[in-house]
Amino acid sequence: MPEPAETPGTRKVVTPTRVVVGLCLLAPFVAMLWVSSYARIEPTFIGIPFFYWYQMAWVFISTALTMTAYKLVQREQRARKAGAAQ
């Protein structure tokens, strides 16, 4: 069945940018909910067991991923507004 042609007033709901944003926001949840992957003591980092420093590293990784997702959404919204104004 052919897909309907996109009319000037419609827009795609799922875009490649939104897929990347979703992955950026999903990654920390998967990493933290898969406890068996990091429930161990070794390797230690400056005397801190892996279990703890792995979780603390994800605080910074999650911040970077959330910031990236936010910037991507902002860029996509600006592009849509610019496209709608033309």
Beta strands, then each sheet from edge to edge (+ up, - down):
end
